[in-house]
Amino acid sequence: PADPPSPQEHGLDFQRLLDASAYKEMFRQDMIRWGEEKRRADPGFFCRAAVEGALQPVWVVSDTRRLSDVEWFQDVYGDVVQTVRVVATEETRKKRNWVFVTGVDDAESECGLDEGVAFDWVITNDGDMVALGEQLEVLLQSVQRSL
């Protein structure tokens, strides 16, 4: 289809499209294809949509997936951009019901930032809530100092 299976247009459950369920997987390739078409026509399309109307002094733009997205934010906002990568082991991801799908999980939409970005922060999220909290606290303190 030319358009993604959006909840508004197709009566889908938006929350279920955000998780790792089979429901999402039924529509995932169509959503990726639609997104690629939009990016080819306008590389900043989704970046501009993410910040539209934002007035807060700190923004968290989650789930950025491509080098072109990171570059767009760095070009537009310069040195104030802080890049954060959240990682988990493959074992942890499988415990969270992730299953590798050829043609999807090896596509740019899933691994486009595996190379080419020197992340300012790398946060490990393998289920240790104390360790995660400590890492996030250091990041939060850094952000607060920069305000």
Secondary structure, DSSP 8 states (H G I E B T S, - for coil): --S---HHHH---HHHHHSSSHHHHHHHHHHHHHHHHHHHH-TTHHHHHHHTT--SSS--------HHHHHHHHHHHGGG---EEEE--HHHHHHTT----TTTTTSHHHHTTSSS---SEEEE-SS-HHHHHHHHHHHHHHHHHH-
